[in-house]
Amino acid sequence: ALVLYAVLGLARVQVRVAARYESWLAPLIGAVTGAITAVTGVFVIPAVPYLQAIGLEKDDLIQALGLSFSVSTLALAAALGHSGELLQPAVLGLSALALLPALLGMA
């Protein structure tokens, strides 16, 4: 799916979603993205193409993507932590420590 998305982007294929379809399509896209994320841990497809297709301005698109990625990451972390076996406190601490270089780089 990611390779297909990349090929479509390189071919400059642009898909548009009319505003009248957003009210029922957005929850469907969210549910499909959530299901794919639960199975694969990848939260790009189909959320990113959908957000591009609704015609957001550049700054709004970046904000929507950031919000989507943040919420998806937190939901995935909660799901991993819920089982207790996949996200143990020691692993969580090491993961937080590994974020420090990234945060320093962003600063």
C-alpha positions in Angstrom: 0.0 0.0 0.0 2.8 2.4 0.8 4.6 1.6 -2.5 1.3 2.2 -4.4 0.9 5.5 -2.5 4.5 6.5 -3.4 4.0 5.6 -7.1 0.7 7.6 -7.3 2.5 10.6 -5.7 5.4 10.4 -8.2 2.9 10.1 -11.0 1.2 13.3 -9.6 -2.2 11.6 -9.4 -4.4 13.8 -7.3 -7.6 12.5 -5.7 -10.2 15.0 -4.4 -13.0 14.3 -2.0 -16.0 16.6 -2.2 -17.0 18.3 1.0 -20.5 16.7 0.9 -18.9 13.3 1.4 -16.7 14.2 4.4 -19.3 13.7 7.1 -19.7 9.9 6.4 -16.3 9.3 4.8 -14.1 10.7 7.6 -15.3 8.2 10.3 -14.9 5.3 7.8 -11.4 6.4 7.0 -10.6 6.7 10.7 -11.9 3.2 11.4 -10.0 1.7 8.5 -6.8 3.5 9.6 -7.3 2.4 13.1 -7.7 -1.3 12.0 -4.6 -1.1 9.8 -2.7 0.5 12.6 -3.8 -2.1 15.1 -2.5 -4.9 12.8 0.6 -3.3 11.4 1.6 -0.3 13.6 1.5 1.9 10.4 -0.9 4.8 10.6 -0.3 6.4 7.3 -2.7 4.6 5.0 -5.5 5.6 4.3 -5.4 8.7 6.6 -2.7 10.7 4.8 -4.2 10.3 1.3 -7.6 11.2 2.7 -6.3 14.3 4.4 -4.6 15.3 1.2 -7.8 14.6 -0.8 -10.0 16.9 1.2 -8.0 19.9 0.0 -6.6 21.3 3.1 -4.2 24.3 2.9 -0.5 23.5 3.5 -0.5 24.7 7.2 -3.8 23.0 7.9 -2.6 19.7 6.3 0.6 19.8 8.4 -1.4 20.4 11.6 -3.9 17.7 10.7 -1.1 15.2 10.0 0.7 16.1 13.2 -2.5 15.7 15.2 -3.4 12.4 13.5 0.1 11.0 14.1 0.1 12.1 17.7 -3.3 10.6 18.5 -2.4 7.4 16.6 0.9 7.0 18.5 -0.8 7.5 21.8 -3.5 5.1 21.0 -1.0 2.5 19.8 1.1 3.0 23.0 -2.1 2.6 25.1 -3.0 -0.6 23.3 0.5 -2.0 23.8 0.5 -0.9 27.5 -2.9 -2.4 28.1 -1.7 -6.0 27.7 1.2 -5.4 30.1 3.5 -7.8 28.3 4.3 -5.7 25.3 5.2 -2.4 26.9 6.8 -3.0 30.3 8.0 -0.1 32.5 11.7 -0.8 31.8 11.1 -0.7 28.1 9.0 2.5 28.4 11.9 4.1 30.3 14.4 3.1 27.7 12.1 4.4 24.9 11.7 7.7 26.7 15.5 8.0 27.0 15.9 7.2 23.3 13.6 10.2 22.5 16.0 12.7 24.1 18.4 12.9 21.1 15.4 13.4 18.8 14.0 16.1 21.0 17.4 17.8 21.2 17.8 17.6 17.4 14.4 19.2 17.0 15.3 22.0 19.4 
